[in-house]
Amino acid sequence: ISIGDSAFFYCEGLISVTIPDNVTSIGTHAFDRCTALTNLVIGIGVTVISDGAFSDCNRLTSLTIPASVTSIGADAFSSCDDLTSVTIPVSVTNIGQEAFSYCSKLTSVTIPDSVTNLGTGVFSNCRGLKSVTLPASLTAINDRAFYFCDKLISITVPDNVTRIGTSAFSVCTGMT
């Protein structure tokens, strides 16, 4: 019912993964550095995607996180260079620090109303990011959340935000 920590770490030839519906958690660094992974299907039983679970999966282009997931760990999808789109369901309440950092081809993100806090550096260095929709429920944008998103043109900060961290929007040179 779970995929253990580092279970498929550095399996450079792994191209396709289908995680069955009876799996509830994906361990820390479970698929980290599976650099050839292009096809990923996450089963509807998964509730936790742990820290670094799919970090450095360079060829992963799109990602649909099932509605069963409540937590996305730190660095979970960091450095997924070819990731262009991600769907985050309303079931997600926690997105860990740098969860999507260095996803250089990610162009737009919609963060669901269930998220109240954006982790430190969550989308930092997403140099292709042009559009972000922040939910009204958001209360904090932590340090470096959108650091070096130099193509980000504009963003509307919701009324409920009481804290914008250090360098949250630094080097967002596209913003006016």
One Martini backbone bead per residue (centre of mass of N, CA, C, O) as a GRO file, in nm:
protein
  176
    1ILE     BB    1   0.049   0.067  -0.001
    2SER     BB    2   0.356   0.145  -0.049
    3ILE     BB    3   0.628   0.351  -0.145
    4GLY     BB    4   0.935   0.352  -0.078
    5ASP     BB    5   1.216   0.479  -0.006
    6SER     BB    6   1.406   0.487  -0.290
    7ALA     BB    7   1.295   0.250  -0.475
    8PHE     BB    8   1.366   0.420  -0.776
    9PHE     BB    9   1.633   0.538  -0.755
   10TYR     BB   10   1.801   0.607  -1.040
   11CYS     BB   11   1.608   0.504  -1.286
   12GLU     BB   12   1.701   0.592  -1.600
   13GLY     BB   13   1.504   0.374  -1.775
   14LEU     BB   14   1.245   0.484  -1.671
   15ILE     BB   15   0.931   0.568  -1.844
   16SER     BB   16   0.687   0.414  -1.687
   17VAL     BB   17   0.413   0.493  -1.446
   18THR     BB   18   0.178   0.298  -1.247
   19ILE     BB   19  -0.020   0.377  -0.978
   20PRO     BB   20  -0.212   0.218  -0.783
   21ASP     BB   21  -0.507   0.258  -0.596
   22ASN     BB   22  -0.383   0.104  -0.325
   23VAL     BB   23  -0.198   0.337  -0.303
   24THR     BB   24  -0.117   0.597  -0.046
   25SER     BB   25   0.210   0.618  -0.069
   26ILE     BB   26   0.500   0.822  -0.149
   27GLY     BB   27   0.814   0.819  -0.099
   28THR     BB   28   1.110   0.931  -0.041
   29HIS     BB   29   1.265   0.939  -0.340
   30ALA     BB   30   1.129   0.709  -0.515
   31PHE     BB   31   1.178   0.876  -0.825
   32ASP     BB   32   1.442   0.994  -0.817
   33ARG     BB   33   1.613   1.037  -1.112
   34CYS     BB   34   1.402   0.962  -1.348
   35THR     BB   35   1.503   1.088  -1.648
   36ALA     BB   36   1.290   0.910  -1.853
   37LEU     BB   37   1.029   1.000  -1.739
   38THR     BB   38   0.699   1.048  -1.916
   39ASN     BB   39   0.494   0.845  -1.766
   40LEU     BB   40   0.230   0.940  -1.525
   41VAL     BB   41   0.027   0.746  -1.292
   42ILE     BB   42  -0.185   0.836  -1.028
   43GLY     BB   43  -0.357   0.699  -0.801
   44ILE     BB   44  -0.666   0.742  -0.608
   45GLY     BB   45  -0.520   0.655  -0.318
   46VAL     BB   46  -0.335   0.886  -0.300
   47THR     BB   47  -0.227   1.124  -0.030
   48VAL     BB   48   0.101   1.104  -0.046
   49ILE     BB   49   0.372   1.318  -0.150
   50SER     BB   50   0.683   1.310  -0.094
   51ASP     BB   51   0.986   1.402  -0.062
   52GLY     BB   52   1.133   1.393  -0.375
   53ALA     BB   53   0.971   1.175  -0.544
   54PHE     BB   54   1.011   1.349  -0.853
   55SER     BB   55   1.284   1.443  -0.870
   56ASP     BB   56   1.447   1.483  -1.168
   57CYS     BB   57   1.211   1.441  -1.396
   58ASN     BB   58   1.290   1.577  -1.689
   59ARG     BB   59   1.054   1.436  -1.899
   60LEU     BB   60   0.820   1.544  -1.759
   61THR     BB   61   0.524   1.719  -1.887
   62SER     BB   62   0.277   1.604  -1.716
   63LEU     BB   63   0.030   1.665  -1.437
   64THR     BB   64  -0.193   1.459  -1.241
   65ILE     BB   65  -0.349   1.508  -0.944
   66PRO     BB   66  -0.527   1.348  -0.739
   67ALA     BB   67  -0.808   1.398  -0.521
   68SER     BB   68  -0.659   1.237  -0.274
   69VAL     BB   69  -0.454   1.452  -0.238
   70THR     BB   70  -0.311   1.653   0.046
   71SER     BB   71   0.015   1.612   0.000
   72ILE     BB   72   0.308   1.805  -0.096
   73GLY     BB   73   0.625   1.781  -0.086
   74ALA     BB   74   0.931   1.857  -0.071
   75ASP     BB   75   1.060   1.852  -0.389
   76ALA     BB   76   0.867   1.657  -0.548
   77PHE     BB   77   0.904   1.837  -0.854
   78SER     BB   78   1.182   1.917  -0.879
   79SER     BB   79   1.348   1.950  -1.174
   80CYS     BB   80   1.112   1.937  -1.400
   81ASP     BB   81   1.193   2.067  -1.689
   82ASP     BB   82   0.932   1.963  -1.889
   83LEU     BB   83   0.717   2.086  -1.720
   84THR     BB   84   0.402   2.247  -1.829
   85SER     BB   85   0.182   2.089  -1.647
   86VAL     BB   86  -0.052   2.133  -1.363
   87THR     BB   87  -0.279   1.957  -1.142
   88ILE     BB   88  -0.443   2.090  -0.857
   89PRO     BB   89  -0.633   1.984  -0.619
   90VAL     BB   90  -0.866   2.058  -0.359
   91SER     BB   91  -0.732   1.848  -0.151
   92VAL     BB   92  -0.498   2.033  -0.125
   93THR     BB   93  -0.319   2.183   0.169
   94ASN     BB   94  -0.011   2.100   0.095
   95ILE     BB   95   0.289   2.279  -0.012
   96GLY     BB   96   0.601   2.240  -0.025
   97GLN     BB   97   0.907   2.322  -0.038
   98GLU     BB   98   1.009   2.339  -0.361
   99ALA     BB   99   0.806   2.149  -0.524
  100PHE     BB  100   0.841   2.339  -0.821
  101SER     BB  101   1.124   2.390  -0.860
  102TYR     BB  102   1.283   2.418  -1.161
  103CYS     BB  103   1.031   2.446  -1.370
  104SER     BB  104   1.106   2.596  -1.663
  105LYS     BB  105   0.821   2.514  -1.843
  106LEU     BB  106   0.630   2.636  -1.659
  107THR     BB  107   0.343   2.857  -1.726
  108SER     BB  108   0.097   2.751  -1.536
  109VAL     BB  109  -0.103   2.816  -1.228
  110THR     BB  110  -0.345   2.660  -1.008
  111ILE     BB  111  -0.454   2.738  -0.690
  112PRO     BB  112  -0.636   2.611  -0.459
  113ASP     BB  113  -0.858   2.688  -0.191
  114SER     BB  114  -0.713   2.479   0.015
  115VAL     BB  115  -0.480   2.680   0.010
  116THR     BB  116  -0.299   2.895   0.261
  117ASN     BB  117   0.012   2.805   0.194
  118LEU     BB  118   0.327   2.897   0.066
  119GLY     BB  119   0.611   2.771   0.031
  120THR     BB  120   0.929   2.785   0.022
  121GLY     BB  121   1.012   2.812  -0.310
  122VAL     BB  122   0.782   2.659  -0.473
  123PHE     BB  123   0.841   2.849  -0.768
  124SER     BB  124   1.129   2.868  -0.801
  125ASN     BB  125   1.278   2.899  -1.106
  126CYS     BB  126   1.020   2.946  -1.302
  127ARG     BB  127   1.102   3.087  -1.600
  128GLY     BB  128   0.806   3.029  -1.760
  129LEU     BB  129   0.625   3.174  -1.570
  130LYS     BB  130   0.315   3.372  -1.635
  131SER     BB  131   0.077   3.222  -1.462
  132VAL     BB  132  -0.117   3.298  -1.158
  133THR     BB  133  -0.355   3.145  -0.935
  134LEU     BB  134  -0.484   3.275  -0.647
  135PRO     BB  135  -0.639   3.212  -0.364
  136ALA     BB  136  -0.852   3.349  -0.127
  137SER     BB  137  -0.733   3.157   0.114
  138LEU     BB  138  -0.477   3.299   0.123
  139THR     BB  139  -0.225   3.405   0.386
  140ALA     BB  140   0.064   3.303   0.256
  141ILE     BB  141   0.388   3.417   0.124
  142ASN     BB  142   0.677   3.290   0.108
  143ASP     BB  143   0.985   3.267   0.071
  144ARG     BB  144   1.065   3.257  -0.264
  145ALA     BB  145   0.808   3.153  -0.418
  146PHE     BB  146   0.882   3.351  -0.704
  147TYR     BB  147   1.168   3.329  -0.757
  148PHE     BB  148   1.277   3.377  -1.071
  149CYS     BB  149   1.002   3.467  -1.240
  150ASP     BB  150   1.074   3.643  -1.525
  151LYS     BB  151   0.771   3.597  -1.680
  152LEU     BB  152   0.604   3.726  -1.478
  153ILE     BB  153   0.355   3.967  -1.515
  154SER     BB  154   0.110   3.896  -1.308
  155ILE     BB  155  -0.048   3.953  -0.978
  156THR     BB  156  -0.296   3.859  -0.737
  157VAL     BB  157  -0.343   3.951  -0.414
  158PRO     BB  158  -0.510   3.844  -0.171
  159ASP     BB  159  -0.678   3.975   0.103
  160ASN     BB  160  -0.578   3.740   0.320
  161VAL     BB  161  -0.296   3.837   0.302
  162THR     BB  162  -0.040   3.886   0.573
  163ARG     BB  163   0.214   3.746   0.414
  164ILE     BB  164   0.528   3.850   0.265
  165GLY     BB  165   0.813   3.732   0.188
  166THR     BB  166   1.125   3.713   0.125
  167SER     BB  167   1.170   3.731  -0.211
  168ALA     BB  168   0.896   3.636  -0.343
  169PHE     BB  169   0.942   3.849  -0.622
  170SER     BB  170   1.219   3.824  -0.708
  171VAL     BB  171   1.311   3.848  -1.032
  172CYS     BB  172   1.033   3.973  -1.167
  173THR     BB  173   1.081   4.141  -1.457
  174GLY     BB  174   0.782   4.128  -1.596
  175MET     BB  175   0.683   4.310  -1.390
  176THR     BB  176   0.488   4.630  -1.331
   0.00000   0.00000   0.00000
